[in-house]
């Protein structure tokens, strides 16, 4: 059975692709993007990857 680890990260609207590409290079898969707690343009990304 696969075991997972999870992480969250804030997304900056002007650098979203770069941030997601960096996480992807480290083996993280994007699960979901939700509005941040501050509202407005703030976003939070949720990631997962298999434990080694």
C-alpha positions, 0 to 999 in steps of 0.5 A: 500500500502506498504511503503519502506525505503532504505539504501546503504552500502559498501561491503568488499569483504573479509566479504560480507556474514557477512555484508549481514547476519547482514543487513538481521537480521535487516529485510533488503532485498538486492536489488542490488549490484553494483561496487563502485565509487572507482572501483576495488574491491569496491562494494555498496549494496542497501537494502530495508525494509517495514516501520513499 
